[in-house]
């Protein structure tokens, strides 16, 4: 679990990032989770664009992505979720 200060620092690092994964009409699929896992392994800190009609649905989708990828939600602004997972093989 990250502290508020760590989350704040990660959010500022993610400011310039573009979303690397976008949910589609099919919602959360195994392929989407696989893409998120690949991106997290490579970058540790990513943005995901969650396409859903209302805030509750976006929050549920983001929570499911984080649970299935063992990652942590750093921040959620509109349709964009900032997600972090430490890669133990990186410094």
Gaussian input, Z-matrix of N, CA and C with variables (Angstrom, degrees):
# hf/3-21g

backbone

0 1
 N
 C     1     B1
 C     2     B2     1     A1
 N     3     B3     2     A2     1     D1
 C     4     B4     3     A3     2     D2
 C     5     B5     4     A4     3     D3
 N     6     B6     5     A5     4     D4
 C     7     B7     6     A6     5     D5
 C     8     B8     7     A7     6     D6
 N     9     B9     8     A8     7     D7
 C    10    B10     9     A9     8     D8
 C    11    B11    10    A10     9     D9
 N    12    B12    11    A11    10    D10
 C    13    B13    12    A12    11    D11
 C    14    B14    13    A13    12    D12
 N    15    B15    14    A14    13    D13
 C    16    B16    15    A15    14    D14
 C    17    B17    16    A16    15    D15
 N    18    B18    17    A17    16    D16
 C    19    B19    18    A18    17    D17
 C    20    B20    19    A19    18    D18
 N    21    B21    20    A20    19    D19
 C    22    B22    21    A21    20    D20
 C    23    B23    22    A22    21    D21
 N    24    B24    23    A23    22    D22
 C    25    B25    24    A24    23    D23
 C    26    B26    25    A25    24    D24
 N    27    B27    26    A26    25    D25
 C    28    B28    27    A27    26    D26
 C    29    B29    28    A28    27    D27
 N    30    B30    29    A29    28    D28
 C    31    B31    30    A30    29    D29
 C    32    B32    31    A31    30    D30
 N    33    B33    32    A32    31    D31
 C    34    B34    33    A33    32    D32
 C    35    B35    34    A34    33    D33
 N    36    B36    35    A35    34    D34
 C    37    B37    36    A36    35    D35
 C    38    B38    37    A37    36    D36
 N    39    B39    38    A38    37    D37
 C    40    B40    39    A39    38    D38
 C    41    B41    40    A40    39    D39
 N    42    B42    41    A41    40    D40
 C    43    B43    42    A42    41    D41
 C    44    B44    43    A43    42    D42
 N    45    B45    44    A44    43    D43
 C    46    B46    45    A45    44    D44
 C    47    B47    46    A46    45    D45
 N    48    B48    47    A47    46    D46
 C    49    B49    48    A48    47    D47
 C    50    B50    49    A49    48    D48
 N    51    B51    50    A50    49    D49
 C    52    B52    51    A51    50    D50
 C    53    B53    52    A52    51    D51
 N    54    B54    53    A53    52    D52
 C    55    B55    54    A54    53    D53
 C    56    B56    55    A55    54    D54
 N    57    B57    56    A56    55    D55
 C    58    B58    57    A57    56    D56
 C    59    B59    58    A58    57    D57
 N    60    B60    59    A59    58    D58
 C    61    B61    60    A60    59    D59
 C    62    B62    61    A61    60    D60
 N    63    B63    62    A62    61    D61
 C    64    B64    63    A63    62    D62
 C    65    B65    64    A64    63    D63
 N    66    B66    65    A65    64    D64
 C    67    B67    66    A66    65    D65
 C    68    B68    67    A67    66    D66
 N    69    B69    68    A68    67    D67
 C    70    B70    69    A69    68    D68
 C    71    B71    70    A70    69    D69
 N    72    B72    71    A71    70    D70
 C    73    B73    72    A72    71    D71
 C    74    B74    73    A73    72    D72
 N    75    B75    74    A74    73    D73
 C    76    B76    75    A75    74    D74
 C    77    B77    76    A76    75    D75
 N    78    B78    77    A77    76    D76
 C    79    B79    78    A78    77    D77
 C    80    B80    79    A79    78    D78
 N    81    B81    80    A80    79    D79
 C    82    B82    81    A81    80    D80
 C    83    B83    82    A82    81    D81
 N    84    B84    83    A83    82    D82
 C    85    B85    84    A84    83    D83
 C    86    B86    85    A85    84    D84
 N    87    B87    86    A86    85    D85
 C    88    B88    87    A87    86    D86
 C    89    B89    88    A88    87    D87
 N    90    B90    89    A89    88    D88
 C    91    B91    90    A90    89    D89
 C    92    B92    91    A91    90    D90
 N    93    B93    92    A92    91    D91
 C    94    B94    93    A93    92    D92
 C    95    B95    94    A94    93    D93
 N    96    B96    95    A95    94    D94
 C    97    B97    96    A96    95    D95
 C    98    B98    97    A97    96    D96
 N    99    B99    98    A98    97    D97
 C   100   B100    99    A99    98    D98
 C   101   B101   100   A100    99    D99
 N   102   B102   101   A101   100   D100
 C   103   B103   102   A102   101   D101
 C   104   B104   103   A103   102   D102
 N   105   B105   104   A104   103   D103
 C   106   B106   105   A105   104   D104
 C   107   B107   106   A106   105   D105
 N   108   B108   107   A107   106   D106
 C   109   B109   108   A108   107   D107
 C   110   B110   109   A109   108   D108
 N   111   B111   110   A110   109   D109
 C   112   B112   111   A111   110   D110
 C   113   B113   112   A112   111   D111
 N   114   B114   113   A113   112   D112
 C   115   B115   114   A114   113   D113
 C   116   B116   115   A115   114   D114
 N   117   B117   116   A116   115   D115
 C   118   B118   117   A117   116   D116
 C   119   B119   118   A118   117   D117
 N   120   B120   119   A119   118   D118
 C   121   B121   120   A120   119   D119
 C   122   B122   121   A121   120   D120
 N   123   B123   122   A122   121   D121
 C   124   B124   123   A123   122   D122
 C   125   B125   124   A124   123   D123
 N   126   B126   125   A125   124   D124
 C   127   B127   126   A126   125   D125
 C   128   B128   127   A127   126   D126
 N   129   B129   128   A128   127   D127
 C   130   B130   129   A129   128   D128
 C   131   B131   130   A130   129   D129
 N   132   B132   131   A131   130   D130
 C   133   B133   132   A132   131   D131
 C   134   B134   133   A133   132   D132
 N   135   B135   134   A134   133   D133
 C   136   B136   135   A135   134   D134
 C   137   B137   136   A136   135   D135
 N   138   B138   137   A137   136   D136
 C   139   B139   138   A138   137   D137
 C   140   B140   139   A139   138   D138
 N   141   B141   140   A140   139   D139
 C   142   B142   141   A141   140   D140
 C   143   B143   142   A142   141   D141
 N   144   B144   143   A143   142   D142
 C   145   B145   144   A144   143   D143
 C   146   B146   145   A145   144   D144
 N   147   B147   146   A146   145   D145
 C   148   B148   147   A147   146   D146
 C   149   B149   148   A148   147   D147
 N   150   B150   149   A149   148   D148
 C   151   B151   150   A150   149   D149
 C   152   B152   151   A151   150   D150
 N   153   B153   152   A152   151   D151
 C   154   B154   153   A153   152   D152
 C   155   B155   154   A154   153   D153
 N   156   B156   155   A155   154   D154
 C   157   B157   156   A156   155   D155
 C   158   B158   157   A157   156   D156
 N   159   B159   158   A158   157   D157
 C   160   B160   159   A159   158   D158
 C   161   B161   160   A160   159   D159
 N   162   B162   161   A161   160   D160
 C   163   B163   162   A162   161   D161
 C   164   B164   163   A163   162   D162
 N   165   B165   164   A164   163   D163
 C   166   B166   165   A165   164   D164
 C   167   B167   166   A166   165   D165
 N   168   B168   167   A167   166   D166
 C   169   B169   168   A168   167   D167
 C   170   B170   169   A169   168   D168
 N   171   B171   170   A170   169   D169
 C   172   B172   171   A171   170   D170
 C   173   B173   172   A172   171   D171
 N   174   B174   173   A173   172   D172
 C   175   B175   174   A174   173   D173
 C   176   B176   175   A175   174   D174
 N   177   B177   176   A176   175   D175
 C   178   B178   177   A177   176   D176
 C   179   B179   178   A178   177   D177
 N   180   B180   179   A179   178   D178
 C   181   B181   180   A180   179   D179
 C   182   B182   181   A181   180   D180
 N   183   B183   182   A182   181   D181
 C   184   B184   183   A183   182   D182
 C   185   B185   184   A184   183   D183
 N   186   B186   185   A185   184   D184
 C   187   B187   186   A186   185   D185
 C   188   B188   187   A187   186   D186
 N   189   B189   188   A188   187   D187
 C   190   B190   189   A189   188   D188
 C   191   B191   190   A190   189   D189
 N   192   B192   191   A191   190   D190
 C   193   B193   192   A192   191   D191
 C   194   B194   193   A193   192   D192
 N   195   B195   194   A194   193   D193
 C   196   B196   195   A195   194   D194
 C   197   B197   196   A196   195   D195
 N   198   B198   197   A197   196   D196
 C   199   B199   198   A198   197   D197
 C   200   B200   199   A199   198   D198
 N   201   B201   200   A200   199   D199
 C   202   B202   201   A201   200   D200
 C   203   B203   202   A202   201   D201
 N   204   B204   203   A203   202   D202
 C   205   B205   204   A204   203   D203
 C   206   B206   205   A205   204   D204
 N   207   B207   206   A206   205   D205
 C   208   B208   207   A207   206   D206
 C   209   B209   208   A208   207   D207
 N   210   B210   209   A209   208   D208
 C   211   B211   210   A210   209   D209
 C   212   B212   211   A211   210   D210
 N   213   B213   212   A212   211   D211
 C   214   B214   213   A213   212   D212
 C   215   B215   214   A214   213   D213
 N   216   B216   215   A215   214   D214
 C   217   B217   216   A216   215   D215
 C   218   B218   217   A217   216   D216
 N   219   B219   218   A218   217   D217
 C   220   B220   219   A219   218   D218
 C   221   B221   220   A220   219   D219
 N   222   B222   221   A221   220   D220
 C   223   B223   222   A222   221   D221
 C   224   B224   223   A223   222   D222
 N   225   B225   224   A224   223   D223
 C   226   B226   225   A225   224   D224
 C   227   B227   226   A226   225   D225
 N   228   B228   227   A227   226   D226
 C   229   B229   228   A228   227   D227
 C   230   B230   229   A229   228   D228
 N   231   B231   230   A230   229   D229
 C   232   B232   231   A231   230   D230
 C   233   B233   232   A232   231   D231
 N   234   B234   233   A233   232   D232
 C   235   B235   234   A234   233   D233
 C   236   B236   235   A235   234   D234
 N   237   B237   236   A236   235   D235
 C   238   B238   237   A237   236   D236
 C   239   B239   238   A238   237   D237
 N   240   B240   239   A239   238   D238
 C   241   B241   240   A240   239   D239
 C   242   B242   241   A241   240   D240
 N   243   B243   242   A242   241   D241
 C   244   B244   243   A243   242   D242
 C   245   B245   244   A244   243   D243
 N   246   B246   245   A245   244   D244
 C   247   B247   246   A246   245   D245
 C   248   B248   247   A247   246   D246
 N   249   B249   248   A248   247   D247
 C   250   B250   249   A249   248   D248
 C   251   B251   250   A250   249   D249
 N   252   B252   251   A251   250   D250
 C   253   B253   252   A252   251   D251
 C   254   B254   253   A253   252   D252
 N   255   B255   254   A254   253   D253
 C   256   B256   255   A255   254   D254
 C   257   B257   256   A256   255   D255
 N   258   B258   257   A257   256   D256
 C   259   B259   258   A258   257   D257
 C   260   B260   259   A259   258   D258
 N   261   B261   260   A260   259   D259
 C   262   B262   261   A261   260   D260
 C   263   B263   262   A262   261   D261
 N   264   B264   263   A263   262   D262
 C   265   B265   264   A264   263   D263
 C   266   B266   265   A265   264   D264
 N   267   B267   266   A266   265   D265
 C   268   B268   267   A267   266   D266
 C   269   B269   268   A268   267   D267
 N   270   B270   269   A269   268   D268
 C   271   B271   270   A270   269   D269
 C   272   B272   271   A271   270   D270

   B1=1.4485
   B2=1.5270
   B3=1.2942
   B4=1.4541
   B5=1.5295
   B6=1.3249
   B7=1.4634
   B8=1.5340
   B9=1.3237
   B10=1.4648
   B11=1.5261
   B12=1.3206
   B13=1.4685
   B14=1.5319
   B15=1.3247
   B16=1.4612
   B17=1.5253
   B18=1.3271
   B19=1.4613
   B20=1.5281
   B21=1.3252
   B22=1.4600
   B23=1.5331
   B24=1.3327
   B25=1.4654
   B26=1.5252
   B27=1.3276
   B28=1.4645
   B29=1.5275
   B30=1.3194
   B31=1.4621
   B32=1.5277
   B33=1.3240
   B34=1.4644
   B35=1.5241
   B36=1.3312
   B37=1.4692
   B38=1.5286
   B39=1.3155
   B40=1.4654
   B41=1.5189
   B42=1.3188
   B43=1.4664
   B44=1.5299
   B45=1.3058
   B46=1.4669
   B47=1.5326
   B48=1.3224
   B49=1.4606
   B50=1.5259
   B51=1.3167
   B52=1.4587
   B53=1.5286
   B54=1.3306
   B55=1.4669
   B56=1.5323
   B57=1.3231
   B58=1.4681
   B59=1.5233
   B60=1.3270
   B61=1.4573
   B62=1.5205
   B63=1.3448
   B64=1.4643
   B65=1.5180
   B66=1.3270
   B67=1.4579
   B68=1.5212
   B69=1.3021
   B70=1.4568
   B71=1.5133
   B72=1.3094
   B73=1.4636
   B74=1.5231
   B75=1.3342
   B76=1.4647
   B77=1.5202
   B78=1.3218
   B79=1.4606
   B80=1.5167
   B81=1.3429
   B82=1.4566
   B83=1.5289
   B84=1.3124
   B85=1.4608
   B86=1.5190
   B87=1.3230
   B88=1.4637
   B89=1.5259
   B90=1.3354
   B91=1.4633
   B92=1.5253
   B93=1.3268
   B94=1.4642
   B95=1.5249
   B96=1.3330
   B97=1.4658
   B98=1.5238
   B99=1.3256
   B100=1.4610
   B101=1.5293
   B102=1.3212
   B103=1.4675
   B104=1.5292
   B105=1.3159
   B106=1.4639
   B107=1.5282
   B108=1.3289
   B109=1.4667
   B110=1.5322
   B111=1.3216
   B112=1.4694
   B113=1.5298
   B114=1.3342
   B115=1.4666
   B116=1.5275
   B117=1.3350
   B118=1.4671
   B119=1.5200
   B120=1.3136
   B121=1.4616
   B122=1.5220
   B123=1.3108
   B124=1.4606
   B125=1.5286
   B126=1.3286
   B127=1.4678
   B128=1.5243
   B129=1.3086
   B130=1.4678
   B131=1.5240
   B132=1.3127
   B133=1.4576
   B134=1.5201
   B135=1.3360
   B136=1.4663
   B137=1.5243
   B138=1.3327
   B139=1.4538
   B140=1.5252
   B141=1.3295
   B142=1.4570
   B143=1.5174
   B144=1.3352
   B145=1.4643
   B146=1.5214
   B147=1.3248
   B148=1.4635
   B149=1.5320
   B150=1.3254
   B151=1.4628
   B152=1.5221
   B153=1.2959
   B154=1.4601
   B155=1.5179
   B156=1.3048
   B157=1.4571
   B158=1.5295
   B159=1.3234
   B160=1.4624
   B161=1.5283
   B162=1.3105
   B163=1.4681
   B164=1.5264
   B165=1.3283
   B166=1.4666
   B167=1.5158
   B168=1.3220
   B169=1.4652
   B170=1.5285
   B171=1.3391
   B172=1.4735
   B173=1.5199
   B174=1.3382
   B175=1.4662
   B176=1.5231
   B177=1.3291
   B178=1.4649
   B179=1.5229
   B180=1.3291
   B181=1.4607
   B182=1.5252
   B183=1.3298
   B184=1.4616
   B185=1.5181
   B186=1.3199
   B187=1.4623
   B188=1.5290
   B189=1.3282
   B190=1.4676
   B191=1.5282
   B192=1.3273
   B193=1.4710
   B194=1.5267
   B195=1.3217
   B196=1.4660
   B197=1.5267
   B198=1.3195
   B199=1.4642
   B200=1.5214
   B201=1.3286
   B202=1.4665
   B203=1.5257
   B204=1.3240
   B205=1.4625
   B206=1.5285
   B207=1.3247
   B208=1.4630
   B209=1.5279
   B210=1.3246
   B211=1.4590
   B212=1.5238
   B213=1.3154
   B214=1.4618
   B215=1.5200
   B216=1.3262
   B217=1.4526
   B218=1.5278
   B219=1.3073
   B220=1.4633
   B221=1.5222
   B222=1.3262
   B223=1.4593
   B224=1.5184
   B225=1.3133
   B226=1.4523
   B227=1.5145
   B228=1.3381
   B229=1.4539
   B230=1.5224
   B231=1.3096
   B232=1.4605
   B233=1.5146
   B234=1.3173
   B235=1.4609
   B236=1.5254
   B237=1.3248
   B238=1.4583
   B239=1.5272
   B240=1.3343
   B241=1.4639
   B242=1.5172
   B243=1.3231
   B244=1.4609
   B245=1.5245
   B246=1.3296
   B247=1.4665
   B248=1.5195
   B249=1.3337
   B250=1.4600
   B251=1.5239
   B252=1.3138
   B253=1.4625
   B254=1.5166
   B255=1.3262
   B256=1.4668
   B257=1.5122
   B258=1.3283
   B259=1.4573
   B260=1.5183
   B261=1.3415
   B262=1.4688
   B263=1.5299
   B264=1.3341
   B265=1.4627
   B266=1.5100
   B267=1.3453
   B268=1.4645
   B269=1.5179
   B270=1.3238
   B271=1.4647
   B272=1.4983
   A1=109.02
   A2=115.32
   A3=121.04
   A4=110.74
   A5=115.27
   A6=120.26
   A7=109.48
   A8=115.85
   A9=120.55
   A10=110.72
   A11=116.40
   A12=120.37
   A13=111.01
   A14=116.77
   A15=120.24
   A16=110.73
   A17=116.75
   A18=120.49
   A19=111.13
   A20=116.34
   A21=121.07
   A22=110.27
   A23=117.04
   A24=120.96
   A25=111.19
   A26=116.69
   A27=120.18
   A28=111.07
   A29=117.42
   A30=120.62
   A31=110.77
   A32=117.17
   A33=119.67
   A34=110.86
   A35=117.86
   A36=121.26
   A37=111.00
   A38=116.87
   A39=121.44
   A40=112.71
   A41=116.90
   A42=120.83
   A43=112.60
   A44=118.08
   A45=121.50
   A46=113.46
   A47=118.14
   A48=121.56
   A49=111.92
   A50=115.13
   A51=122.08
   A52=107.59
   A53=118.52
   A54=119.91
   A55=110.74
   A56=116.31
   A57=120.61
   A58=111.73
   A59=116.77
   A60=121.94
   A61=107.37
   A62=115.09
   A63=120.19
   A64=108.66
   A65=115.71
   A66=119.05
   A67=108.26
   A68=116.03
   A69=120.53
   A70=111.93
   A71=115.00
   A72=121.28
   A73=111.92
   A74=116.90
   A75=120.64
   A76=112.73
   A77=118.20
   A78=121.33
   A79=112.29
   A80=116.37
   A81=122.09
   A82=108.18
   A83=115.99
   A84=121.36
   A85=109.38
   A86=116.46
   A87=120.56
   A88=111.11
   A89=116.92
   A90=120.11
   A91=111.61
   A92=116.66
   A93=120.34
   A94=109.92
   A95=117.39
   A96=121.39
   A97=109.95
   A98=117.12
   A99=121.30
   A100=110.69
   A101=117.66
   A102=121.61
   A103=111.31
   A104=117.01
   A105=120.88
   A106=109.67
   A107=117.24
   A108=120.75
   A109=111.76
   A110=116.59
   A111=120.85
   A112=110.15
   A113=116.76
   A114=121.15
   A115=111.24
   A116=117.51
   A117=120.29
   A118=111.56
   A119=117.56
   A120=120.64
   A121=110.50
   A122=116.50
   A123=120.71
   A124=112.80
   A125=117.47
   A126=120.60
   A127=115.14
   A128=119.21
   A129=126.15
   A130=113.42
   A131=118.98
   A132=124.03
   A133=108.33
   A134=116.43
   A135=119.86
   A136=110.57
   A137=114.07
   A138=121.17
   A139=107.52
   A140=115.08
   A141=122.06
   A142=107.72
   A143=116.13
   A144=120.13
   A145=107.44
   A146=115.70
   A147=122.06
   A148=107.91
   A149=115.37
   A150=120.73
   A151=109.55
   A152=116.32
   A153=122.83
   A154=107.77
   A155=115.70
   A156=119.90
   A157=114.03
   A158=117.54
   A159=117.76
   A160=112.01
   A161=114.57
   A162=122.37
   A163=112.16
   A164=117.57
   A165=120.67
   A166=111.69
   A167=116.10
   A168=120.87
   A169=110.75
   A170=117.34
   A171=120.63
   A172=110.41
   A173=117.11
   A174=120.99
   A175=110.73
   A176=117.52
   A177=121.19
   A178=110.90
   A179=116.89
   A180=120.53
   A181=110.63
   A182=116.60
   A183=121.01
   A184=110.73
   A185=116.74
   A186=121.13
   A187=110.78
   A188=116.80
   A189=120.46
   A190=111.23
   A191=116.73
   A192=120.14
   A193=109.79
   A194=116.89
   A195=120.81
   A196=111.49
   A197=117.40
   A198=120.63
   A199=111.42
   A200=116.62
   A201=120.54
   A202=113.17
   A203=117.66
   A204=120.68
   A205=112.64
   A206=117.89
   A207=124.00
   A208=110.83
   A209=115.64
   A210=121.18
   A211=109.13
   A212=114.99
   A213=120.38
   A214=109.93
   A215=115.57
   A216=121.09
   A217=108.89
   A218=115.90
   A219=121.60
   A220=109.93
   A221=115.69
   A222=120.53
   A223=108.66
   A224=115.18
   A225=121.38
   A226=107.29
   A227=116.81
   A228=121.15
   A229=107.75
   A230=116.01
   A231=120.21
   A232=110.80
   A233=115.80
   A234=121.54
   A235=112.73
   A236=118.04
   A237=122.12
   A238=110.86
   A239=115.52
   A240=122.05
   A241=108.40
   A242=116.90
   A243=122.43
   A244=106.59
   A245=115.58
   A246=121.42
   A247=109.34
   A248=115.56
   A249=121.66
   A250=110.28
   A251=114.98
   A252=121.61
   A253=107.84
   A254=116.22
   A255=122.24
   A256=109.60
   A257=115.90
   A258=121.79
   A259=106.43
   A260=118.36
   A261=120.27
   A262=114.36
   A263=117.14
   A264=120.46
   A265=112.87
   A266=117.56
   A267=121.94
   A268=109.78
   A269=116.01
   A270=120.64
   A271=110.80
   D1=131.09
   D2=-178.24
   D3=-90.32
   D4=148.47
   D5=176.74
   D6=-77.77
   D7=168.00
   D8=178.30
   D9=-60.89
   D10=-39.48
   D11=179.96
   D12=-64.94
   D13=-42.67
   D14=178.05
   D15=-63.15
   D16=-42.03
   D17=177.95
   D18=-63.32
   D19=-39.93
   D20=178.77
   D21=-62.36
   D22=-43.56
   D23=179.10
   D24=-64.74
   D25=-42.91
   D26=179.22
   D27=-65.64
   D28=-38.78
   D29=178.33
   D30=-63.02
   D31=-38.94
   D32=178.43
   D33=-69.33
   D34=-34.22
   D35=176.39
   D36=-67.19
   D37=-32.29
   D38=-176.79
   D39=-82.09
   D40=-9.34
   D41=-174.36
   D42=-52.32
   D43=-42.73
   D44=-175.70
   D45=-85.54
   D46=-6.36
   D47=-176.81
   D48=-74.36
   D49=149.85
   D50=172.79
   D51=-100.91
   D52=152.39
   D53=176.81
   D54=-60.48
   D55=131.40
   D56=-179.29
   D57=-100.11
   D58=-17.61
   D59=177.87
   D60=-134.45
   D61=139.50
   D62=178.71
   D63=-130.58
   D64=132.83
   D65=176.56
   D66=-73.35
   D67=146.60
   D68=-179.42
   D69=-110.79
   D70=-162.82
   D71=-179.06
   D72=-66.00
   D73=-23.31
   D74=-179.14
   D75=-82.35
   D76=-3.94
   D77=179.64
   D78=75.31
   D79=-141.34
   D80=-177.14
   D81=-88.77
   D82=109.02
   D83=179.06
   D84=-113.26
   D85=168.19
   D86=176.46
   D87=-61.25
   D88=-36.87
   D89=178.16
   D90=-64.58
   D91=-39.76
   D92=178.18
   D93=-63.66
   D94=-45.33
   D95=179.14
   D96=-61.46
   D97=-39.90
   D98=177.73
   D99=-61.56
   D100=-43.07
   D101=178.95
   D102=-64.90
   D103=-39.98
   D104=177.70
   D105=-64.44
   D106=-43.47
   D107=177.94
   D108=-60.18
   D109=-43.53
   D110=178.70
   D111=-61.62
   D112=-46.44
   D113=-179.05
   D114=-64.64
   D115=-41.68
   D116=179.14
   D117=-65.73
   D118=-38.20
   D119=178.08
   D120=-64.38
   D121=-40.03
   D122=-178.17
   D123=-76.41
   D124=-39.08
   D125=-170.03
   D126=-117.11
   D127=-19.13
   D128=-175.43
   D129=68.94
   D130=-41.34
   D131=-177.07
   D132=-121.66
   D133=118.18
   D134=-177.41
   D135=-136.82
   D136=164.97
   D137=171.07
   D138=-112.25
   D139=140.05
   D140=177.22
   D141=-124.33
   D142=129.86
   D143=176.48
   D144=-91.44
   D145=118.41
   D146=-176.92
   D147=-104.19
   D148=111.52
   D149=-179.29
   D150=-92.04
   D151=105.93
   D152=176.67
   D153=-149.62
   D154=152.48
   D155=-172.33
   D156=-73.75
   D157=-34.73
   D158=-178.70
   D159=-128.33
   D160=166.07
   D161=-173.96
   D162=-62.19
   D163=-41.80
   D164=-179.96
   D165=-61.02
   D166=-44.85
   D167=-179.61
   D168=-64.38
   D169=-41.36
   D170=177.28
   D171=-62.12
   D172=-42.12
   D173=179.76
   D174=-63.74
   D175=-41.48
   D176=178.86
   D177=-65.24
   D178=-42.16
   D179=179.83
   D180=-64.97
   D181=-42.97
   D182=178.97
   D183=-63.01
   D184=-42.75
   D185=178.58
   D186=-62.15
   D187=-41.68
   D188=178.81
   D189=-63.91
   D190=-42.05
   D191=178.15
   D192=-60.39
   D193=-46.36
   D194=-179.09
   D195=-63.51
   D196=-42.61
   D197=179.19
   D198=-63.52
   D199=-46.19
   D200=-175.61
   D201=-72.82
   D202=-20.23
   D203=179.54
   D204=-107.32
   D205=3.53
   D206=-176.82
   D207=51.46
   D208=45.67
   D209=179.80
   D210=-115.78
   D211=175.34
   D212=-177.43
   D213=-122.07
   D214=134.55
   D215=176.68
   D216=-76.27
   D217=123.57
   D218=179.35
   D219=-89.89
   D220=-46.72
   D221=-178.95
   D222=-160.36
   D223=155.73
   D224=-179.86
   D225=-137.26
   D226=113.61
   D227=-179.02
   D228=-126.17
   D229=111.26
   D230=-178.66
   D231=61.22
   D232=-123.69
   D233=-178.93
   D234=-89.87
   D235=-0.90
   D236=-175.26
   D237=-105.28
   D238=128.13
   D239=175.77
   D240=-113.48
   D241=132.34
   D242=174.78
   D243=-98.95
   D244=122.57
   D245=-173.81
   D246=-124.68
   D247=141.58
   D248=-178.39
   D249=-131.75
   D250=139.38
   D251=170.00
   D252=-146.86
   D253=122.30
   D254=179.77
   D255=-64.59
   D256=132.09
   D257=174.54
   D258=-98.66
   D259=111.22
   D260=-176.63
   D261=-64.24
   D262=-16.42
   D263=179.82
   D264=-85.20
   D265=-11.42
   D266=178.16
   D267=-97.59
   D268=156.53
   D269=175.49
   D270=-78.57

